[in-house]
Amino acid sequence: MAEDSRLDPAAYLDRLFDVIREEARQNPKFADRLVKAMGGQVVFEDEAKSAVANPYLLAGNSTKAHFYSVFAPMKTNELKKILRDHNLATPLDLRGKSASQLLDMLYERARLKITERKSSYF
């Protein structure tokens, strides 16, 4: 007897959600967007945090203490990468800075950019 290749709706949904779950496990940015779309907030492991944490959103929408709690555990190289990736520092700005100095720079420059952008709307 031949097996029917059609699936019921629940089986199709199971396949869809399996694909979504797998992608979320492999892609922290995708997982972050999914959870935010549902109104949640994700706590990521340190290795994924630098790929997902947005200094503009955190500096603008949370307290300074929360901002520091997210970025303080990161290594110097991760902080430098975030500063560069978000156009908050040049290689010259980053030279010779400690992790603590980079963290302060990240917060101050993210806040400054937010202020500049808000004032440009009016």
TORGUZA-888907 format. One record per residue: x, y, z of N, C-alpha, C, CB in turn; residue in three letters. Coordinates in nm, 3 decimals, always signed. Glycine has a CB too. Example, Ala and Ser with C-alpha at 12.3 -4.5 7.8 and 13.67 -1.06 7.14 Angstrom:
n.u;n.v;n.w;ca.u;ca.v;ca.w;c.u;c.v;c.w;cb.u;cb.v;cb.w;r
+1.319;-0.569;+0.780;+1.230;-0.450;+0.780;+1.320;-0.330;+0.780;+1.131;-0.447;+0.905;ALA
+1.285;-0.225;+0.708;+1.367;-0.106;+0.714;+1.290;+0.003;+0.787;+1.408;-0.060;+0.572;SER
//
This chain:
n.u;n.v;n.w;ca.u;ca.v;ca.w;c.u;c.v;c.w;cb.u;cb.v;cb.w;r
+0.083;-0.117;+0.000;+0.000;+0.000;+0.000;+0.088;+0.124;+0.000;-0.095;+0.000;+0.121;MET
+0.064;+0.217;-0.093;+0.144;+0.338;-0.106;+0.110;+0.436;+0.005;+0.123;+0.403;-0.244;ALA
+0.213;+0.503;+0.053;+0.193;+0.602;+0.160;+0.152;+0.735;+0.097;+0.322;+0.620;+0.246;GLU
+0.057;+0.801;+0.156;+0.009;+0.930;+0.107;+0.114;+1.037;+0.138;-0.128;+0.966;+0.171;ASP
+0.156;+1.116;+0.036;+0.261;+1.216;+0.054;+0.208;+1.348;+0.110;+0.332;+1.241;-0.078;SER
+0.077;+1.360;+0.118;+0.020;+1.483;+0.172;+0.026;+1.480;+0.325;-0.127;+1.501;+0.124;ARG
+0.041;+1.598;+0.381;+0.045;+1.612;+0.526;-0.077;+1.689;+0.573;+0.174;+1.683;+0.572;LEU
-0.112;+1.667;+0.697;-0.222;+1.747;+0.752;-0.167;+1.884;+0.794;-0.289;+1.674;+0.874;ASP
-0.252;+1.981;+0.821;-0.207;+2.116;+0.855;-0.110;+2.121;+0.974;-0.327;+2.203;+0.884;PRO
-0.135;+2.040;+1.074;-0.047;+2.041;+1.191;+0.094;+1.993;+1.155;-0.105;+1.952;+1.302;ALA
+0.105;+1.897;+1.065;+0.237;+1.847;+1.023;+0.313;+1.954;+0.945;+0.222;+1.719;+0.938;ALA
+0.243;+2.029;+0.860;+0.308;+2.139;+0.788;+0.356;+2.247;+0.886;+0.211;+2.201;+0.684;TYR
+0.273;+2.278;+0.983;+0.313;+2.377;+1.084;+0.432;+2.328;+1.166;+0.195;+2.410;+1.176;LEU
+0.433;+2.199;+1.200;+0.548;+2.144;+1.272;+0.676;+2.162;+1.191;+0.526;+1.995;+1.302;ASP
+0.671;+2.137;+1.061;+0.788;+2.154;+0.976;+0.832;+2.301;+0.973;+0.757;+2.105;+0.833;ARG
+0.736;+2.391;+0.959;+0.766;+2.534;+0.956;+0.835;+2.577;+1.086;+0.637;+2.615;+0.935;LEU
+0.778;+2.539;+1.199;+0.835;+2.581;+1.327;+0.970;+2.514;+1.354;+0.738;+2.549;+1.440;PHE
+0.990;+2.395;+1.301;+1.122;+2.332;+1.313;+1.228;+2.414;+1.240;+1.119;+2.188;+1.257;ASP
+1.194;+2.463;+1.122;+1.286;+2.546;+1.044;+1.313;+2.678;+1.118;+1.230;+2.574;+0.903;VAL
+1.209;+2.739;+1.171;+1.225;+2.865;+1.244;+1.312;+2.844;+1.368;+1.087;+2.921;+1.284;ILE
+1.287;+2.738;+1.443;+1.367;+2.709;+1.563;+1.513;+2.688;+1.527;+1.313;+2.585;+1.635;ARG
+1.539;+2.611;+1.422;+1.677;+2.584;+1.381;+1.748;+2.713;+1.340;+1.680;+2.482;+1.266;GLU
+1.681;+2.796;+1.264;+1.740;+2.924;+1.223;+1.766;+3.013;+1.343;+1.649;+2.996;+1.122;GLU
+1.675;+3.016;+1.437;+1.693;+3.098;+1.558;+1.812;+3.049;+1.641;+1.566;+3.096;+1.643;ALA
+1.835;+2.919;+1.644;+1.950;+2.864;+1.718;+2.082;+2.903;+1.651;+1.939;+2.712;+1.727;ARG
+2.082;+2.911;+1.520;+2.204;+2.938;+1.445;+2.229;+3.087;+1.420;+2.200;+2.867;+1.314;GLN
+2.126;+3.168;+1.428;+2.137;+3.309;+1.391;+2.081;+3.396;+1.504;+2.063;+3.338;+1.257;ASN
+2.165;+3.447;+1.593;+2.117;+3.525;+1.707;+2.041;+3.652;+1.668;+2.232;+3.562;+1.796;PRO
+2.080;+3.714;+1.556;+2.008;+3.835;+1.513;+1.864;+3.801;+1.473;+2.081;+3.902;+1.394;LYS
+1.848;+3.690;+1.405;+1.714;+3.644;+1.367;+1.632;+3.614;+1.492;+1.723;+3.519;+1.276;PHE
+1.691;+3.544;+1.587;+1.621;+3.511;+1.712;+1.580;+3.638;+1.786;+1.709;+3.424;+1.802;ALA
+1.669;+3.735;+1.791;+1.639;+3.862;+1.859;+1.521;+3.932;+1.792;+1.763;+3.954;+1.859;ASP
+1.521;+3.939;+1.659;+1.411;+4.003;+1.587;+1.278;+3.931;+1.611;+1.441;+4.008;+1.437;ARG
+1.281;+3.798;+1.611;+1.159;+3.722;+1.635;+1.101;+3.751;+1.774;+1.186;+3.572;+1.622;LEU
+1.186;+3.747;+1.873;+1.140;+3.766;+2.011;+1.091;+3.910;+2.031;+1.251;+3.733;+2.111;VAL
+1.162;+4.006;+1.974;+1.118;+4.146;+1.986;+0.984;+4.167;+1.916;+1.223;+4.242;+1.927;LYS
+0.963;+4.100;+1.804;+0.835;+4.110;+1.733;+0.720;+4.060;+1.818;+0.840;+4.032;+1.601;ALA
+0.750;+3.968;+1.910;+0.648;+3.915;+2.000;+0.641;+3.991;+2.132;+0.674;+3.767;+2.027;MET
+0.723;+4.098;+2.143;+0.719;+4.181;+2.263;+0.807;+4.132;+2.376;+0.581;+4.189;+2.312;GLY
+0.897;+4.041;+2.348;+0.985;+3.988;+2.452;+1.124;+4.045;+2.446;+0.991;+3.839;+2.442;GLY
+1.204;+4.001;+2.539;+1.345;+4.041;+2.543;+1.428;+3.915;+2.570;+1.372;+4.151;+2.652;GLN
+1.531;+3.896;+2.491;+1.613;+3.776;+2.500;+1.740;+3.805;+2.578;+1.647;+3.723;+2.360;VAL
+1.782;+3.708;+2.656;+1.912;+3.715;+2.721;+2.002;+3.619;+2.645;+1.904;+3.678;+2.875;VAL
+2.107;+3.675;+2.583;+2.196;+3.595;+2.501;+2.323;+3.560;+2.577;+2.231;+3.668;+2.373;PHE
+2.384;+3.451;+2.535;+2.515;+3.413;+2.587;+2.616;+3.516;+2.538;+2.555;+3.268;+2.541;GLU
+2.729;+3.524;+2.606;+2.829;+3.626;+2.573;+2.874;+3.622;+2.428;+2.947;+3.609;+2.661;ASP
+2.890;+3.502;+2.371;+2.940;+3.494;+2.234;+2.839;+3.548;+2.133;+2.975;+3.351;+2.200;GLU
+2.712;+3.547;+2.163;+2.610;+3.599;+2.072;+2.575;+3.744;+2.103;+2.485;+3.514;+2.079;ALA
+2.604;+3.787;+2.223;+2.563;+3.920;+2.265;+2.623;+4.030;+2.179;+2.602;+3.942;+2.409;LYS
+2.750;+4.018;+2.143;+2.813;+4.124;+2.064;+2.753;+4.134;+1.924;+2.963;+4.100;+2.054;SER
+2.697;+4.027;+1.873;+2.634;+4.029;+1.741;+2.495;+4.091;+1.746;+2.626;+3.889;+1.684;ALA
+2.432;+4.087;+1.861;+2.292;+4.128;+1.871;+2.273;+4.262;+1.942;+2.214;+4.023;+1.942;VAL
+2.349;+4.288;+2.046;+2.328;+4.407;+2.129;+2.344;+4.534;+2.046;+2.426;+4.408;+2.248;ALA
+2.242;+4.617;+2.049;+2.243;+4.742;+1.975;+2.264;+4.857;+2.072;+2.111;+4.760;+1.895;ASN
+2.380;+4.924;+2.066;+2.408;+5.030;+2.163;+2.310;+5.147;+2.154;+2.548;+5.080;+2.143;PRO
+2.258;+5.175;+2.036;+2.163;+5.285;+2.023;+2.033;+5.255;+2.097;+2.134;+5.313;+1.875;TYR
+1.980;+5.135;+2.075;+1.855;+5.097;+2.142;+1.872;+5.092;+2.293;+1.806;+4.962;+2.090;LEU
+1.982;+5.034;+2.337;+2.003;+5.022;+2.482;+2.030;+5.156;+2.547;+2.119;+4.927;+2.510;LEU
+2.106;+5.242;+2.480;+2.135;+5.374;+2.537;+2.011;+5.462;+2.539;+2.247;+5.443;+2.458;ALA
+1.924;+5.442;+2.442;+1.805;+5.526;+2.433;+1.685;+5.475;+2.510;+1.767;+5.541;+2.293;GLY
+1.677;+5.343;+2.531;+1.555;+5.285;+2.588;+1.573;+5.221;+2.724;+1.501;+5.185;+2.496;ASN
+1.692;+5.225;+2.779;+1.712;+5.163;+2.910;+1.801;+5.252;+2.996;+1.774;+5.022;+2.895;SER
+1.821;+5.210;+3.115;+1.903;+5.289;+3.207;+2.051;+5.269;+3.175;+1.874;+5.249;+3.354;THR
+2.131;+5.359;+3.227;+2.277;+5.347;+3.211;+2.326;+5.217;+3.276;+2.349;+5.470;+3.273;LYS
+2.269;+5.184;+3.390;+2.308;+5.061;+3.460;+2.280;+4.938;+3.374;+2.234;+5.050;+3.594;ALA
+2.163;+4.936;+3.309;+2.130;+4.822;+3.223;+2.225;+4.816;+3.104;+1.984;+4.830;+3.174;HIS
+2.253;+4.931;+3.044;+2.347;+4.939;+2.932;+2.481;+4.877;+2.973;+2.366;+5.085;+2.887;PHE
+2.532;+4.920;+3.088;+2.661;+4.869;+3.135;+2.654;+4.720;+3.169;+2.707;+4.949;+3.258;TYR
+2.542;+4.674;+3.219;+2.531;+4.531;+3.253;+2.536;+4.444;+3.128;+2.401;+4.505;+3.331;SER
+2.490;+4.496;+3.016;+2.494;+4.421;+2.891;+2.634;+4.421;+2.831;+2.394;+4.479;+2.791;VAL
+2.699;+4.538;+2.827;+2.826;+4.550;+2.757;+2.949;+4.527;+2.844;+2.834;+4.686;+2.695;PHE
+2.940;+4.545;+2.974;+3.058;+4.532;+3.061;+3.124;+4.394;+3.056;+3.018;+4.562;+3.204;ALA
+3.050;+4.284;+3.045;+3.117;+4.154;+3.041;+3.196;+4.127;+2.912;+3.015;+4.046;+3.058;PRO
+3.180;+4.212;+2.812;+3.246;+4.188;+2.684;+3.395;+4.218;+2.693;+3.181;+4.272;+2.574;MET
+3.468;+4.150;+2.608;+3.612;+4.168;+2.599;+3.644;+4.295;+2.521;+3.680;+4.046;+2.534;LYS
+3.766;+4.343;+2.537;+3.810;+4.465;+2.471;+3.789;+4.458;+2.320;+3.958;+4.491;+2.501;THR
+3.825;+4.346;+2.258;+3.809;+4.333;+2.113;+3.664;+4.338;+2.070;+3.871;+4.202;+2.065;ASN
+3.575;+4.282;+2.150;+3.431;+4.286;+2.117;+3.379;+4.429;+2.126;+3.351;+4.193;+2.212;GLU
+3.421;+4.502;+2.228;+3.378;+4.642;+2.242;+3.429;+4.726;+2.126;+3.427;+4.700;+2.376;LEU
+3.554;+4.704;+2.087;+3.610;+4.777;+1.972;+3.530;+4.747;+1.846;+3.758;+4.740;+1.952;LYS
+3.494;+4.622;+1.826;+3.418;+4.583;+1.707;+3.281;+4.651;+1.706;+3.401;+4.431;+1.701;LYS
+3.216;+4.655;+1.820;+3.085;+4.721;+1.828;+3.098;+4.869;+1.798;+3.021;+4.700;+1.968;ILE
+3.198;+4.933;+1.856;+3.221;+5.075;+1.830;+3.245;+5.100;+1.680;+3.341;+5.127;+1.912;LEU
+3.325;+5.017;+1.617;+3.353;+5.033;+1.474;+3.229;+5.001;+1.390;+3.469;+4.941;+1.431;ARG
+3.163;+4.892;+1.420;+3.047;+4.849;+1.341;+2.932;+4.949;+1.343;+2.998;+4.715;+1.391;ASP
+2.922;+5.023;+1.452;+2.814;+5.121;+1.465;+2.862;+5.263;+1.439;+2.752;+5.113;+1.604;HIS
+2.981;+5.274;+1.380;+3.038;+5.404;+1.343;+3.046;+5.501;+1.461;+2.956;+5.467;+1.232;ASN
+3.087;+5.448;+1.574;+3.100;+5.530;+1.694;+3.246;+5.562;+1.727;+3.035;+5.460;+1.811;LEU
+3.340;+5.504;+1.656;+3.481;+5.531;+1.681;+3.565;+5.493;+1.560;+3.529;+5.455;+1.806;ALA
+3.677;+5.563;+1.549;+3.775;+5.531;+1.445;+3.884;+5.445;+1.508;+3.836;+5.661;+1.382;THR
+3.964;+5.381;+1.425;+4.076;+5.304;+1.482;+4.167;+5.388;+1.572;+4.159;+5.243;+1.369;PRO
+4.185;+5.513;+1.538;+4.267;+5.602;+1.621;+4.202;+5.626;+1.757;+4.289;+5.736;+1.549;LEU
+4.070;+5.640;+1.760;+3.997;+5.658;+1.887;+4.016;+5.538;+1.980;+3.848;+5.680;+1.861;ASP
+4.027;+5.421;+1.921;+4.029;+5.296;+1.999;+4.167;+5.259;+2.051;+3.977;+5.184;+1.915;LEU
+4.269;+5.314;+1.991;+4.407;+5.276;+2.023;+4.441;+5.305;+2.169;+4.505;+5.350;+1.932;ARG
+4.489;+5.200;+2.238;+4.539;+5.215;+2.374;+4.434;+5.228;+2.482;+4.625;+5.332;+2.380;GLY
+4.309;+5.207;+2.450;+4.201;+5.221;+2.548;+4.177;+5.089;+2.621;+4.072;+5.270;+2.480;LYS
+4.145;+5.101;+2.749;+4.109;+4.984;+2.829;+3.962;+4.950;+2.802;+4.133;+5.009;+2.981;SER
+3.921;+4.834;+2.848;+3.781;+4.793;+2.830;+3.688;+4.893;+2.900;+3.759;+4.651;+2.887;ALA
+3.726;+4.941;+3.015;+3.644;+5.038;+3.089;+3.630;+5.168;+3.010;+3.706;+5.065;+3.227;SER
+3.739;+5.215;+2.951;+3.733;+5.337;+2.871;+3.648;+5.317;+2.746;+3.875;+5.382;+2.832;GLN
+3.661;+5.200;+2.685;+3.580;+5.170;+2.566;+3.432;+5.164;+2.600;+3.625;+5.037;+2.504;LEU
+3.400;+5.108;+2.714;+3.262;+5.100;+2.758;+3.203;+5.239;+2.779;+3.251;+5.018;+2.887;LEU
+3.279;+5.324;+2.846;+3.234;+5.463;+2.865;+3.216;+5.533;+2.731;+3.335;+5.541;+2.953;ASP
+3.311;+5.513;+2.640;+3.304;+5.573;+2.507;+3.180;+5.524;+2.433;+3.431;+5.541;+2.426;MET
+3.154;+5.396;+2.441;+3.038;+5.337;+2.374;+2.909;+5.402;+2.423;+3.034;+5.186;+2.397;LEU
+2.894;+5.413;+2.553;+2.772;+5.472;+2.608;+2.758;+5.619;+2.569;+2.770;+5.457;+2.761;TYR
+2.865;+5.694;+2.591;+2.859;+5.839;+2.564;+2.833;+5.868;+2.418;+2.988;+5.906;+2.609;GLU
+2.900;+5.798;+2.330;+2.883;+5.824;+2.186;+2.749;+5.775;+2.134;+2.994;+5.759;+2.108;ARG
+2.699;+5.666;+2.186;+2.565;+5.620;+2.146;+2.460;+5.722;+2.190;+2.534;+5.480;+2.206;ALA
+2.472;+5.773;+2.312;+2.378;+5.875;+2.361;+2.388;+6.002;+2.277;+2.406;+5.908;+2.509;ARG
+2.509;+6.042;+2.242;+2.530;+6.162;+2.160;+2.465;+6.147;+2.023;+2.680;+6.190;+2.145;LEU
+2.484;+6.031;+1.960;+2.423;+6.007;+1.828;+2.271;+6.010;+1.837;+2.469;+5.872;+1.771;LYS
+2.217;+5.954;+1.943;+2.071;+5.956;+1.962;+2.022;+6.099;+1.972;+2.031;+5.875;+2.088;ILE
+2.091;+6.180;+2.049;+2.055;+6.320;+2.066;+2.063;+6.395;+1.934;+2.145;+6.387;+2.170;THR
+2.169;+6.370;+1.858;+2.184;+6.434;+1.726;+2.071;+6.396;+1.633;+2.318;+6.396;+1.664;GLU
+2.035;+6.271;+1.633;+1.928;+6.224;+1.542;+1.793;+6.281;+1.583;+1.922;+6.071;+1.541;ARG
+1.767;+6.288;+1.712;+1.638;+6.343;+1.757;+1.627;+6.489;+1.718;+1.622;+6.328;+1.910;LYS
+1.736;+6.567;+1.732;+1.729;+6.708;+1.701;+1.718;+6.733;+1.552;+1.850;+6.778;+1.756;SER
+1.761;+6.640;+1.469;+1.753;+6.659;+1.324;+1.612;+6.639;+1.270;+1.848;+6.563;+1.256;SER
+1.523;+6.582;+1.350;+1.385;+6.564;+1.305;+1.304;+6.693;+1.310;+1.317;+6.458;+1.388;TYR
+1.349;+6.790;+1.387;+1.271;+6.912;+1.405;+1.341;+7.033;+1.349;+1.241;+6.935;+1.549;PHE
//
